[in-house]
Amino acid sequence: MATSPFSSDALAGKRILITGGGPGLGRGLAGHLVELGAEVHLWGRRPAVLEDAALEASRSRPGSVHWQAVDVRQADLVDTAIGEIWSGHGPLTGVVNNAAANFIAPTESLSHRAFEAVTGTVMGGSFNTTHAAGRRWIEGGTRGVVLSTLTTWVWTGSAFVVPSAMAKAAVHAMTMSLAVEWARYGIRLNAIASGPIPTDYAWEMLNPSEKSSVGATQADQIPMGRMGTIEELSNLTAFLLSDACDYLTGQTIAMDGGQMLAGPGTFAGLTSMSPKDWADARERSKAASAVSKAQRGV
């Protein structure tokens, strides 16, 4: 486990929103940010999961984590929820665009609804949240930081996850573009392109069967020979959200154990899967998705 290089008050006074904060990476990040003194707000679509995540993340500082059930694809709902944070708690100092949707599939088999579910969450959701917070920072004359969770596919693309690769590339472009446009307001935008960090549900969608265990989700394809950890991701996240790197903006930082440099960390190896293999993977993904949907309240 990676140790934190920061003092316990490194994020004191910071109020940070994490979208996609119920499960996986968002949930793990929240606890680490709280330990460094931040007040954290979690968004997601499953109230029970969000409530549980908030309780877990705030163990070291009860009452430091708040949650709202928000569908980031809906711009009006996002704007209302951001307004509630501003009026009920005060201005955010940082936004982590972590909400995502993804699954492996042959692109020709995708429906428009499936494509929009991924791109609407990743691209639309990241813009909606960034825009709602950024507009308020500018109007109020306050500084802010936006940090987006990406992958190295923003540079290489990836077969079999085309909607996600497209959407994350768009957020990468947003990061560079708004870094220039909003720098004069004291607003910084950066992103982390992490290598594989196994989490529940996301892993079931990206590696649902034995046959799909190829490429981007395999530790033996990473020069360091292992997956990344939430602790390591949290350390870099905390640094980028802190005042310690106030001159850094417009950058997407790869943290992948050298995977991309050794060969793109993509799903190109799934070309070996047969139609039967894809059918099996699809059924397993559907089962995982059904469990997730049953927990949603919005």
C-alpha positions in Angstrom: 0.0 0.0 0.0 1.3 3.4 -1.0 1.8 5.8 1.9 0.6 9.4 1.8 3.4 12.0 1.4 1.1 14.8 2.6 0.4 16.3 6.0 -3.0 15.6 7.5 -4.2 19.2 6.7 -3.0 19.3 3.1 -6.6 19.8 1.8 -8.0 21.7 4.9 -10.5 24.2 3.7 -11.1 22.4 0.4 -14.7 21.5 -0.6 -14.5 18.8 -3.4 -17.2 17.2 -5.5 -16.6 13.7 -6.8 -19.0 12.5 -9.5 -19.5 8.7 -9.7 -18.7 8.7 -6.0 -20.7 5.7 -4.9 -18.6 2.7 -5.9 -15.1 2.0 -7.1 -12.5 4.7 -7.6 -14.8 7.6 -6.4 -15.5 5.9 -3.2 -11.8 5.2 -2.5 -10.8 8.7 -3.4 -13.3 10.2 -1.0 -11.9 8.6 2.1 -8.3 9.6 1.3 -9.3 13.3 0.6 -11.2 13.4 3.9 -8.1 12.1 5.7 -6.2 15.1 4.3 -8.8 17.6 5.7 -11.2 18.0 2.7 -15.0 18.3 2.9 -16.3 15.9 0.2 -19.5 15.8 -1.8 -20.4 12.5 -3.6 -22.7 12.3 -6.6 -24.1 9.1 -8.2 -27.4 7.5 -9.2 -27.8 4.9 -6.4 -28.8 6.5 -3.1 -28.1 3.4 -1.0 -24.6 3.0 -2.4 -23.9 6.7 -2.0 -25.1 6.7 1.6 -22.9 3.7 2.4 -19.9 5.3 0.6 -20.4 8.6 2.6 -20.4 6.7 5.9 -17.3 4.8 5.0 -15.4 7.8 3.7 -16.2 9.9 6.8 -15.1 7.4 9.4 -12.0 9.5 10.3 -14.1 12.7 10.4 -17.8 12.1 10.8 -20.0 14.6 9.0 -17.3 15.5 6.4 -18.9 13.7 3.5 -22.3 14.6 1.9 -24.1 13.0 -1.0 -26.7 13.7 -3.6 -28.4 11.4 -6.1 -27.7 13.2 -9.4 -27.7 12.0 -13.0 -24.8 14.0 -14.5 -26.3 13.5 -18.0 -29.0 15.9 -17.2 -27.6 19.5 -17.3 -30.6 21.1 -15.5 -30.3 18.6 -12.6 -26.6 19.1 -12.4 -27.0 22.9 -12.2 -29.6 22.6 -9.5 -27.5 20.2 -7.4 -24.4 22.4 -7.8 -26.5 25.4 -6.6 -27.6 23.4 -3.6 -24.0 22.8 -2.6 -23.2 26.5 -3.0 -26.2 27.7 -1.0 -26.1 24.9 1.7 -22.3 24.5 2.2 -20.4 27.1 0.3 -18.5 27.2 -3.0 -16.7 24.2 -4.2 -12.9 24.5 -4.5 -12.6 21.4 -6.7 -14.5 19.0 -9.0 -13.4 15.5 -9.8 -15.1 14.3 -13.0 -15.1 10.6 -12.2 -18.6 9.4 -13.4 -18.2 6.9 -16.1 -20.0 4.1 -18.0 -18.2 1.5 -20.1 -18.4 -2.1 -21.3 -16.6 -4.1 -24.0 -18.5 -4.9 -27.2 -17.9 -5.2 -30.9 -18.8 -1.7 -32.2 -21.1 -2.9 -34.9 -23.3 -4.5 -32.3 -23.9 -1.2 -30.3 -27.3 0.4 -30.3 -27.6 4.2 -30.3 -28.9 4.0 -26.7 -25.8 2.1 -25.6 -23.6 4.7 -27.3 -25.4 7.6 -25.7 -25.3 5.9 -22.2 -21.6 6.0 -22.3 -20.9 9.3 -24.1 -23.7 11.1 -22.2 -22.1 10.1 -18.8 -18.5 10.6 -19.6 -18.5 13.5 -22.1 -21.8 15.1 -21.3 -21.6 14.6 -17.6 -18.0 16.0 -17.4 -19.0 19.1 -19.3 -22.2 19.6 -17.4 -20.5 19.5 -14.0 -17.5 21.5 -15.1 -19.7 24.2 -16.7 -22.0 24.5 -13.7 -19.1 24.9 -11.2 -16.9 27.0 -13.5 -19.7 29.5 -14.3 -20.2 30.0 -10.5 -16.4 30.4 -9.9 -16.2 33.0 -12.6 -19.3 34.9 -11.4 -18.1 34.8 -7.8 -14.5 35.7 -8.5 -13.3 32.5 -6.8 -10.6 30.0 -7.8 -11.3 26.4 -8.6 -9.8 23.1 -9.8 -11.2 20.5 -12.2 -9.7 17.1 -12.3 -11.0 14.5 -14.7 -10.4 10.7 -14.6 -9.3 9.5 -18.1 -7.4 6.6 -19.6 -4.4 6.4 -22.0 -6.9 5.7 -24.8 -7.2 9.5 -25.2 -3.9 9.2 -27.1 -4.2 5.8 -28.7 -7.9 5.0 -29.0 -9.1 1.5 -28.2 -11.0 -1.2 -30.1 -14.1 -2.6 -28.5 -14.7 0.4 -26.1 -15.1 3.0 -28.9 -17.8 5.1 -27.1 -15.6 5.4 -24.0 -12.5 6.1 -26.0 -14.3 8.9 -28.0 -15.9 10.4 -24.9 -12.7 10.4 -22.8 -10.8 12.0 -25.7 -13.4 14.8 -25.7 -12.8 15.4 -22.0 -9.1 15.4 -22.7 -9.7 18.2 -25.3 -12.0 20.0 -22.9 -9.2 19.9 -20.3 -6.7 21.6 -22.7 -9.2 24.0 -24.1 -10.6 25.4 -20.8 -7.2 25.5 -19.2 -6.4 28.3 -21.6 -9.8 30.0 -21.6 -10.2 30.0 -17.8 -6.7 30.4 -16.5 -7.3 34.2 -16.2 -10.0 33.4 -13.6 -7.7 31.3 -11.5 -9.3 28.0 -12.6 -7.0 25.0 -13.4 -8.0 21.9 -15.3 -6.0 18.7 -15.4 -6.6 15.0 -15.8 -5.2 11.6 -14.8 -5.0 8.8 -17.3 -4.6 5.9 -15.0 -3.7 2.3 -15.9 -5.9 -0.6 -14.7 -7.1 -0.3 -11.1 -9.5 -3.2 -10.4 -12.8 -2.1 -8.8 -16.2 -3.9 -8.4 -18.7 -3.6 -11.3 -16.3 -1.7 -13.6 -14.2 -4.8 -13.8 -17.2 -7.0 -14.4 -18.1 -4.8 -17.4 -14.5 -4.7 -18.8 -13.4 -8.2 -18.1 -16.6 -10.3 -17.7 -15.4 -13.7 -18.8 -12.3 -15.8 -19.1 -12.1 -15.2 -22.8 -12.1 -11.4 -22.3 -9.0 -11.5 -20.1 -6.8 -10.0 -22.8 -4.9 -6.7 -23.1 -5.9 -3.6 -21.0 -7.0 -5.5 -17.9 -4.0 -7.8 -17.6 -1.1 -7.2 -15.2 1.3 -9.1 -17.4 0.9 -6.4 -20.0 2.2 -3.8 -17.6 6.0 -3.3 -17.4 5.8 -3.0 -13.6 4.0 -6.4 -13.5 1.0 -5.2 -11.4 -2.1 -3.2 -11.3 -2.3 0.3 -9.9 -3.9 1.0 -6.5 -6.5 3.5 -5.3 -3.9 4.8 -2.8 -1.5 5.7 -5.6 -4.3 7.4 -7.5 -5.4 9.3 -4.4 -1.9 10.6 -3.8 -1.7 12.1 -7.3 -5.3 13.4 -7.1 -4.6 15.1 -3.8 -1.6 16.8 -5.2 -3.4 18.1 -8.3 -6.3 19.4 -6.1 -4.0 21.1 -3.6 -2.3 24.5 -3.7 1.0 22.8 -4.1 0.9 22.8 -7.9 -0.8 26.1 -8.7 1.1 26.5 -11.9 0.1 23.2 -13.4 -2.9 23.3 -15.8 -4.0 21.8 -19.1 -2.2 18.5 -18.5 -3.3 14.8 -18.7 -0.9 12.8 -16.7 -0.5 9.1 -17.4 0.0 6.9 -14.4 0.0 3.3 -15.7 3.2 1.5 -14.7 4.6 2.1 -18.2 1.8 0.2 -19.9 1.2 2.7 -22.8 4.9 3.0 -23.5 5.3 -0.8 -23.8 2.3 -1.0 -26.1 -1.1 0.6 -26.1 -3.1 -0.5 -23.1 -6.2 -1.2 -25.2 -8.6 -4.1 -25.9 -7.2 -4.9 -29.3 -6.5 -8.4 -28.2 -10.2 -9.1 -28.0 -10.2 -9.7 -31.8 -9.6 -13.4 -30.9 -13.0 -13.7 -29.3 -15.6 -15.7 -31.2 -19.3 -14.8 -31.4 -20.1 -17.4 -28.7 -17.4 -15.7 -26.5 -19.0 -12.3 -27.0 -22.5 -13.7 -26.2 -21.2 -15.1 -22.9 -19.4 -11.9 -22.0 -22.6 -9.9 -22.9 -24.8 -12.1 -20.6 -22.4 -11.7 -17.7 -22.3 -7.9 -18.2 -26.0 -7.7 -18.4 -26.3 -9.6 -15.1 -23.9 -7.1 -13.4 -25.8 -4.2 -14.9 -29.1 -5.5 -13.7 -27.8 -5.6 -10.1 -26.5 -2.0 -10.5 -29.8 -0.8 -11.9 -31.8 -2.3 -9.0 -29.9 -0.1 -6.6 -30.6 3.2 -8.5 -33.1 5.8 -7.3 -32.7 8.2 -10.2 
